[in-house]
Amino acid sequence: MIDTLILHIGQSKTGTSSLQSLLAEERKTLSKQGILYPDISLGGSALELLEHNAFAESLSGIKRYPRLEPEEWAGQFKKQMQEQTCHSLLLSAESFFGTPQIWAVGPAEDFFALHKKKIERLSALLPAQKTHIVLYLRRQDLWLESAIGHIIRYEGLLGQKIYENDEQLTSLLAPHLNYLRLVDLWQDTLKPDKFSIIPYERDALENGDTGQDFLKRTGLDKIIEVKENIPRKLENQSLSAECLILKSALNKTKKTKMRERSIIAIVNRLDKREDLPRTRHTISEDLKDRTFEAHRADNRLLAQKFGGPTGSFFSLPEHDQAPKPAPEKPDALALFTVLRAFEKEYYRPGRFASEISQFLKGYIRNEHPFFHSKIKRIVRPLLRKSA
């Protein structure tokens, strides 16, 4: 049995990627102190995984690279603990809290039932004498705004039409915003010895940083010394309003996953260009207010159970006496400029070669993960030499 199981279960959009990169970099340091932050091996090749989202998703029946069953994941974790004489296991995955996805499940009650089964399966596979769960939660209206942009960006890879408008998607995502019920499922099912639930707000975090905060709450700051804020990973930044409007229009036409990945790559590049218009993506203040009010009572209960600002787990939205101006929206010229830039990228010579390369990489990774790991083992040193 595992001595101590430390689970960082999310939430998405709370600085998780940077924390996971740090933990992956410090695998050897942690292992020397008896704490395993596990990787996965296929055919003797380490995959150098930064996080454990694929394991978390496998618990909900979602299979993606490296396409292992939950029992295979757990078996590798336990084997590595024995080989490295580790007493504690540390896992980090936003998908622990974020899956199953409501659009793949159906009614809300089915979503909560499957969420509970996922936790039960986790408990059965990785029994531990002590368990510490760490969860960072973003205020519902702010998480919703970020999630809408994320879904629009990747909708074409999800296999179904999800986004119609902000109101419709808000209604669909309601179970994911029911933090109190989800937290109670983890508490009642896993019965952790310690459950640290922290609002993702600068004043609530150690030095305003998720990474430093996590290290301190888990005692890992005595093992991993971080003197400055951990750099945020830029690839998880939200797209501009211009790029999201463009992507939403493109999502109306069904495409192959190969073509979709190519389009996402182009939109991501456009979003980083300093010569293109960039308006911050927002949802309406009215929708944000209604979302916050719908969960105000639950947030009070979260505060009672786990602490937080007086009267609410989260800081309250700021409201000036004067009415707020409407959020800035991209004008027609800005949209046209981004569209023209997209067309130049989309129709450039050589794009099809890039698409074929992405298709082959994805096909081998998903259908033949063993061979993909072998290829990575050969290519990785070459890339490091050229860097």
C-alpha positions as CSV (number, residue, x, y, z in Angstrom):
1,M,0.0,0.0,0.0
2,I,1.1,3.6,-0.7
3,D,2.2,5.5,2.3
4,T,1.1,8.9,1.2
5,L,-0.9,9.8,-2.0
6,I,-0.8,13.4,-3.0
7,L,-3.3,14.3,-5.7
8,H,-3.3,17.6,-7.5
9,I,-6.7,17.4,-9.2
10,G,-7.0,20.7,-11.0
11,Q,-8.9,22.8,-11.8
12,S,-8.0,23.7,-15.4
13,K,-7.0,27.4,-16.0
14,T,-5.4,27.7,-12.6
15,G,-1.7,27.7,-13.5
16,T,-1.5,23.9,-13.6
17,S,0.8,23.6,-16.7
18,S,3.6,25.5,-15.2
19,L,3.4,23.6,-11.9
20,Q,3.5,20.3,-13.8
21,S,6.5,21.3,-15.8
22,L,8.3,22.1,-12.6
23,L,7.4,18.8,-11.0
24,A,8.5,16.9,-14.1
25,E,11.9,18.7,-14.1
26,E,12.3,17.8,-10.4
27,R,11.5,14.1,-10.7
28,K,15.0,12.9,-9.6
29,T,15.0,15.4,-6.7
30,L,11.7,14.1,-5.5
31,S,12.6,10.5,-6.0
32,K,15.7,10.9,-3.8
33,Q,13.3,12.0,-1.0
34,G,11.0,9.0,-1.5
35,I,8.4,10.8,-3.5
36,L,7.5,9.5,-7.0
37,Y,6.2,11.9,-9.7
38,P,5.8,9.1,-12.2
39,D,6.5,9.0,-15.9
40,I,5.4,6.1,-18.2
41,S,7.5,3.8,-20.3
42,L,6.6,1.9,-23.4
43,G,9.0,-0.7,-24.6
44,G,11.6,0.6,-22.2
45,S,11.3,4.1,-23.5
46,A,10.3,6.9,-21.1
47,L,7.7,9.2,-22.5
48,E,8.7,12.2,-20.4
49,L,5.1,13.0,-19.5
50,L,4.7,16.3,-17.7
51,E,1.3,15.4,-16.2
52,H,-1.1,12.5,-15.7
53,N,-4.2,13.7,-17.5
54,A,-4.3,10.6,-19.8
55,F,-4.5,8.4,-16.6
56,A,-7.2,10.5,-15.1
57,E,-9.2,10.4,-18.3
58,S,-8.7,6.6,-18.6
59,L,-10.6,6.3,-15.3
60,S,-13.6,7.8,-17.1
61,G,-13.2,5.5,-20.1
62,I,-11.4,8.0,-22.3
63,K,-8.4,6.6,-24.1
64,R,-5.7,8.7,-25.6
65,Y,-1.9,8.4,-25.9
66,P,-0.3,6.3,-24.6
67,R,-3.7,4.4,-24.6
68,L,-3.2,2.4,-21.5
69,E,-5.9,1.0,-19.3
70,P,-6.2,2.3,-15.7
71,E,-4.8,-0.9,-14.4
72,E,-1.7,-0.5,-16.6
73,W,-1.1,3.0,-15.4
74,A,-1.5,2.0,-11.7
75,G,0.8,-1.0,-12.3
76,Q,3.6,1.2,-13.7
77,F,3.2,3.6,-10.8
78,K,3.5,0.8,-8.2
79,K,6.5,-0.8,-10.0
80,Q,8.4,2.5,-10.2
81,M,7.7,3.1,-6.5
82,Q,9.3,-0.3,-5.7
83,E,12.3,0.2,-8.0
84,Q,13.0,3.7,-6.7
85,T,12.1,2.8,-3.0
86,C,9.5,5.6,-2.8
87,H,7.0,5.7,-0.1
88,S,4.8,8.5,-1.5
89,L,3.1,9.0,-4.9
90,L,2.4,12.4,-6.4
91,L,0.0,12.8,-9.3
92,S,-1.1,16.0,-11.1
93,A,-4.0,16.2,-13.6
94,E,-6.7,18.8,-14.3
95,S,-8.7,15.9,-15.7
96,F,-9.2,14.4,-12.3
97,F,-11.7,17.2,-11.6
98,G,-12.6,18.0,-15.3
99,T,-13.8,14.6,-16.6
100,P,-16.1,13.1,-17.7
101,Q,-17.1,15.9,-20.0
102,I,-20.7,16.8,-19.8
103,W,-21.2,16.9,-23.6
104,A,-20.0,13.3,-23.8
105,V,-22.3,12.1,-21.0
106,G,-25.8,13.6,-21.2
107,P,-28.0,14.4,-18.2
108,A,-26.4,16.1,-15.2
109,E,-27.1,13.2,-12.9
110,D,-25.3,10.8,-15.2
111,F,-22.3,13.2,-15.1
112,F,-22.2,13.1,-11.3
113,A,-22.7,9.3,-11.2
114,L,-19.8,8.8,-13.6
115,H,-17.7,11.3,-11.7
116,K,-18.2,9.3,-8.5
117,K,-17.4,6.0,-10.3
118,K,-14.1,7.5,-11.5
119,I,-13.1,8.4,-7.9
120,E,-14.1,4.9,-6.7
121,R,-11.9,3.3,-9.4
122,L,-9.0,5.6,-8.5
123,S,-9.4,4.6,-4.8
124,A,-9.4,0.9,-5.6
125,L,-6.4,1.1,-7.9
126,L,-4.2,3.3,-5.6
127,P,-5.0,2.6,-2.0
128,A,-3.0,4.7,0.4
129,Q,-2.6,5.0,4.2
130,K,-2.8,8.8,3.9
131,T,-4.2,11.0,1.1
132,H,-3.8,14.7,0.5
133,I,-5.9,16.3,-2.2
134,V,-5.1,19.7,-3.5
135,L,-7.6,21.6,-5.7
136,Y,-7.4,25.2,-7.0
137,L,-10.8,26.6,-8.0
138,R,-11.4,29.7,-10.2
139,R,-14.5,31.7,-9.5
140,Q,-17.3,30.2,-11.7
141,D,-17.9,33.2,-13.9
142,L,-14.2,33.7,-14.6
143,W,-13.6,30.0,-15.3
144,L,-16.6,30.0,-17.6
145,E,-15.3,32.8,-19.6
146,S,-12.0,31.0,-20.1
147,A,-13.6,27.6,-20.8
148,I,-15.8,29.0,-23.5
149,G,-12.7,30.3,-25.4
150,H,-11.0,26.9,-24.9
151,I,-13.9,24.9,-26.2
152,I,-14.3,27.2,-29.3
153,R,-10.5,26.7,-30.0
154,Y,-10.7,22.9,-29.9
155,E,-14.3,22.1,-30.7
156,G,-13.4,20.6,-34.1
157,L,-11.4,17.8,-32.3
158,L,-14.2,16.8,-30.0
159,G,-16.3,15.0,-32.6
160,Q,-19.5,16.9,-32.1
161,K,-20.9,20.4,-32.3
162,I,-20.9,21.9,-28.8
163,Y,-20.8,25.7,-29.0
164,E,-23.8,27.6,-30.4
165,N,-23.6,30.8,-28.2
166,D,-22.4,31.8,-24.8
167,E,-25.8,31.3,-23.1
168,Q,-26.3,27.8,-24.5
169,L,-22.8,26.7,-23.5
170,T,-23.2,28.2,-20.0
171,S,-26.3,26.0,-19.6
172,L,-24.5,22.9,-20.9
173,L,-21.5,23.5,-18.6
174,A,-23.6,24.0,-15.4
175,P,-22.6,20.6,-13.8
176,H,-18.9,21.5,-14.2
177,L,-19.6,24.7,-12.3
178,N,-21.2,23.0,-9.3
179,Y,-18.1,23.0,-7.3
180,L,-19.7,22.2,-4.0
181,R,-21.3,18.9,-5.3
182,L,-18.1,17.8,-7.0
183,V,-16.0,18.6,-3.9
184,D,-18.4,16.6,-1.8
185,L,-18.1,13.6,-4.1
186,W,-14.3,13.6,-3.7
187,Q,-14.6,14.1,0.1
188,D,-17.3,11.4,0.6
189,T,-15.8,8.9,-1.8
190,L,-12.1,9.1,-1.2
191,K,-12.2,10.4,2.4
192,P,-8.8,12.1,2.2
193,D,-6.9,12.9,5.4
194,K,-6.3,16.4,4.1
195,F,-8.3,18.3,1.5
196,S,-6.7,21.7,0.5
197,I,-9.1,23.7,-1.6
198,I,-7.8,27.1,-2.6
199,P,-9.4,29.9,-4.5
200,Y,-7.3,30.8,-7.6
201,E,-6.8,34.4,-6.5
202,R,-3.6,36.2,-6.1
203,D,-4.1,37.1,-2.4
204,A,-4.9,33.5,-1.6
205,L,-1.8,32.0,-3.2
206,E,1.7,31.9,-1.8
207,N,3.5,34.9,-3.4
208,G,0.5,35.0,-5.8
209,D,1.8,31.9,-7.6
210,T,0.2,28.5,-7.9
211,G,3.5,26.6,-8.1
212,Q,4.9,28.1,-4.9
213,D,1.6,27.7,-3.2
214,F,1.3,24.0,-4.0
215,L,4.9,23.3,-2.9
216,K,4.2,25.0,0.5
217,R,0.8,23.3,1.1
218,T,2.3,19.9,0.4
219,G,5.6,20.4,2.2
220,L,7.5,20.0,-1.0
221,D,9.0,23.5,-0.6
222,K,11.5,21.8,1.8
223,I,12.7,19.6,-1.1
224,I,12.3,21.9,-4.2
225,E,13.5,25.5,-3.7
226,V,11.8,28.1,-5.8
227,K,13.0,31.7,-5.3
228,E,10.9,33.3,-8.0
229,N,7.5,32.8,-9.5
230,I,7.3,29.9,-11.9
231,P,7.1,31.2,-15.5
232,R,3.6,30.7,-16.9
233,K,3.3,28.5,-20.0
234,L,2.2,30.7,-22.9
235,E,0.5,27.9,-24.9
236,N,-2.4,27.9,-22.5
237,Q,-3.2,31.6,-22.9
238,S,-6.7,32.5,-24.2
239,L,-7.1,33.4,-27.9
240,S,-8.0,36.9,-28.8
241,A,-11.6,37.8,-29.6
242,E,-10.7,38.1,-33.3
243,C,-9.2,34.6,-33.4
244,L,-12.2,33.1,-31.5
245,I,-14.7,34.7,-33.8
246,L,-12.8,33.4,-36.8
247,K,-12.5,29.9,-35.2
248,S,-16.2,29.8,-34.3
249,A,-17.1,30.5,-37.9
250,L,-14.7,27.8,-39.1
251,N,-16.2,25.3,-36.7
252,K,-19.5,25.4,-38.5
253,T,-17.9,23.3,-41.3
254,K,-17.1,19.7,-40.4
255,K,-13.4,18.8,-41.2
256,T,-11.1,15.9,-40.7
257,K,-9.0,15.9,-37.6
258,M,-5.9,16.3,-39.7
259,R,-7.3,19.5,-41.3
260,E,-8.6,20.7,-37.9
261,R,-5.2,20.4,-36.2
262,S,-3.7,22.3,-39.1
263,I,-6.3,25.1,-38.6
264,I,-5.7,25.2,-34.9
265,A,-2.0,25.6,-35.4
266,I,-2.5,28.5,-37.8
267,V,-4.9,30.3,-35.5
268,N,-2.5,29.8,-32.6
269,R,0.3,31.4,-34.7
270,L,-1.9,34.3,-35.7
271,D,-2.8,34.9,-32.1
272,K,0.8,35.5,-31.2
273,R,1.5,37.9,-34.0
274,E,2.1,41.5,-32.7
275,D,1.1,43.1,-36.0
276,L,-2.5,41.8,-35.9
277,P,-5.4,43.3,-33.9
278,R,-5.9,41.7,-30.5
279,T,-9.0,42.4,-28.5
280,R,-9.4,40.5,-25.2
281,H,-12.1,37.8,-25.3
282,T,-15.0,38.4,-22.8
283,I,-18.5,37.3,-22.2
284,S,-21.2,39.7,-21.2
285,E,-21.1,41.2,-17.7
286,D,-24.8,40.2,-17.3
287,L,-23.9,36.5,-18.0
288,K,-21.0,36.6,-15.6
289,D,-23.2,38.2,-12.9
290,R,-25.9,35.6,-13.3
291,T,-23.4,32.8,-13.2
292,F,-21.9,34.1,-10.0
293,E,-25.2,34.6,-8.4
294,A,-26.4,31.1,-9.3
295,H,-23.5,29.7,-7.2
296,R,-23.3,32.3,-4.4
297,A,-25.0,30.1,-1.8
298,D,-22.8,27.1,-2.7
299,N,-19.7,29.3,-2.4
300,R,-20.7,30.3,1.1
301,L,-20.9,26.6,2.1
302,L,-17.4,26.1,0.5
303,A,-16.1,28.9,2.7
304,Q,-17.7,27.3,5.8
305,K,-16.0,24.0,5.0
306,F,-12.7,25.1,3.7
307,G,-12.2,28.7,4.5
308,G,-12.2,31.8,2.3
309,P,-13.2,35.5,2.2
310,T,-16.0,36.4,4.6
311,G,-19.3,35.3,3.2
312,S,-17.9,33.6,0.1
313,F,-15.2,31.2,-0.9
314,F,-14.2,33.6,-3.6
315,S,-13.7,37.4,-3.6
316,L,-16.8,39.1,-4.7
317,P,-17.1,40.7,-8.1
318,E,-16.3,44.4,-8.2
319,H,-19.2,46.6,-9.1
320,D,-18.9,50.3,-9.4
321,Q,-21.8,52.6,-8.8
322,A,-21.7,53.8,-12.4
323,P,-22.8,51.2,-15.0
324,K,-19.9,49.4,-16.7
325,P,-19.3,50.2,-20.4
326,A,-20.0,47.3,-22.7
327,P,-16.9,45.1,-23.3
328,E,-14.8,46.1,-26.3
329,K,-15.6,44.1,-29.4
330,P,-13.5,43.7,-32.5
331,D,-14.6,45.9,-35.4
332,A,-15.1,44.8,-39.0
333,L,-11.7,46.0,-40.1
334,A,-9.9,44.0,-37.3
335,L,-11.8,40.9,-38.2
336,F,-11.1,41.3,-41.9
337,T,-7.4,41.8,-41.1
338,V,-7.2,38.6,-39.2
339,L,-9.2,36.7,-41.8
340,R,-6.8,37.8,-44.6
341,A,-3.8,36.7,-42.5
342,F,-5.5,33.4,-42.0
343,E,-6.1,32.9,-45.7
344,K,-2.5,33.6,-46.5
345,E,-1.4,31.0,-44.0
346,Y,-4.0,28.5,-45.0
347,Y,-3.3,28.6,-48.7
348,R,0.5,28.9,-48.5
349,P,2.6,26.4,-50.4
350,G,3.8,23.5,-48.2
351,R,0.8,23.4,-45.9
352,F,-0.4,20.1,-47.1
353,A,3.0,18.6,-46.4
354,S,2.7,19.9,-42.8
355,E,-0.8,18.3,-42.6
356,I,0.4,15.0,-43.8
357,S,3.2,15.1,-41.2
358,Q,0.8,15.9,-38.5
359,F,-1.5,13.1,-39.6
360,L,1.2,10.5,-39.6
361,K,2.4,11.6,-36.2
362,G,-1.1,11.5,-34.8
363,Y,-1.9,8.1,-36.4
364,I,1.3,6.4,-35.1
365,R,0.9,8.0,-31.6
366,N,-2.7,6.9,-31.3
367,E,-2.8,3.6,-33.1
368,H,0.8,2.4,-32.5
369,P,2.0,4.1,-29.2
370,F,4.8,1.5,-28.8
371,F,6.4,2.5,-32.1
372,H,5.8,6.2,-31.4
373,S,7.8,5.8,-28.2
374,K,10.6,4.2,-30.1
375,I,10.7,7.0,-32.7
376,K,10.7,9.6,-29.9
377,R,13.6,7.8,-28.3
378,I,15.6,8.2,-31.6
379,V,14.4,11.8,-32.5
380,R,14.6,13.4,-29.0
381,P,18.4,13.4,-28.7
382,L,18.7,14.8,-32.2
383,L,16.3,17.7,-31.4
384,R,18.3,18.4,-28.2
385,K,21.5,18.7,-30.1
386,S,20.0,21.1,-32.6
387,A,18.5,23.3,-29.9
